[in-house]
Amino acid sequence: MPSPDGGSDGSISIDVGTNVSRRTVVKQMGAVGAALGLAGCQTQDDENTTTSGNGDSGDGGGQSGDGTVDFDFEFSRHPAVAPPGWEPSKTREGSGQNERTAVFVLQNIDNPFFIPMTCGFHDALNVFGWDGQVTGPPADGGIPDQVSLIEQNVSNMDPGDVLVTTVLNNEAYNDAIQNALDNDIAVINGHSTPATRDWNYDYMTDEVGFSYRDEPMIIPHVGIRDARGGAAMAAEAYDRMQEKMPDKDEYTVLITNELPDNPSVTRRVNQDAADLGTAERYFKAQSDPSVSLYNDQIINPPPSIADAQSQIVNTISGEDIDAVVCSAFWGAVGAGQALEAGELEGPMVVCGFDLLRPLLNQIEAGNVDFTVGQDPYSQGFQNIPMAWMYLERGIEMKDLEWGVSVWDDDNVPFALERRSWAGDNGLLQWQESNYEFLQ
């Protein structure tokens, strides 16, 4: 099948040779796969190939009883329902700079990960001239406390205001969300979202029956799909193993899941938590060279760097391990410190998730190869322009999902300079001192 970069006879060329790295060859192969998909071949997306085009995951086609092939198709349909207080004149004139309130209810207000998300949300409120706040239960709270805060805030909001919340499962939030819709509150799911098989447009409109003014309604998602982020991390680790250890025909990888009770973190690595994507599924799908999981298991280090380091060392010390791939930051930091202290022997690829300073410091020191960033600032900011377009211009709200970024020794100085969200000289403190709605 011809590719845009192929020859006139439809052939496709790939550069190989002593001066071409294995990683370059792998990337060329990926480009060929993408080109074949663009040329019309059936391909399977990471988590979006669907049976009915609404977010359900499927297998991309199957054999029917009469020998024909049944294909699944990916498409989406977004409810087109007039927003609260809608007037046709809003698409003919006016700046749309109306006073509104937007509240972001997190699942854990004490988690430092949410600080850049809070900064992004504050910036968006300031840009659009809205009032609002970020709130959530403390670390020792839980989903019932978060749902209670949602209900409390909705009771104090006016029609046309905006509720943004993290949705961790597909049941606990449903009544609170419908109550917000019944009160003319626009609702957005920011940051995390349940697995696609549990949280999709069919589920929202048919099983739960979310509705606004007797019309079916969906709750759009802003952020990344966790299972895709985990697969992207595994793909980067796979490339780097081939660069560090090019002569092996099989790699052995230790996967860690630091938060097994957190479904969004678990979906990054554990194939049982999602139908598609995840680091485990990506590794098991590779060949030439193949990848096996150490002891065919995923370990769960405790939530501290020192304890994670001890468990990782106790698990693989003296073993021939080619990579330690972690669902969060402290496992990767612990593995990096173990390499630095001589408790583990390289060569070994070590990677983790998110841009917490201890992990960035380990990358800068050369002990951790890379980390994956999911951009929490945008997961805070982008909710507001989506809601503004809906409320002020009548543009239906849609999922806004993106990929991840890779941070290594090439760009980690930039990450360290940019990571000034909290503390005496952080953006959050400046916002609290300068944005009127925070006074």
Order of alpha helices (4+ residues) and beta strands (2+ residues): alpha-beta-beta-beta-alpha-beta-alpha-beta-alpha-beta-beta-beta-beta-alpha-beta-alpha-alpha-beta-alpha-beta-alpha-beta-alpha-beta-alpha-alpha-beta-beta-alpha-alpha
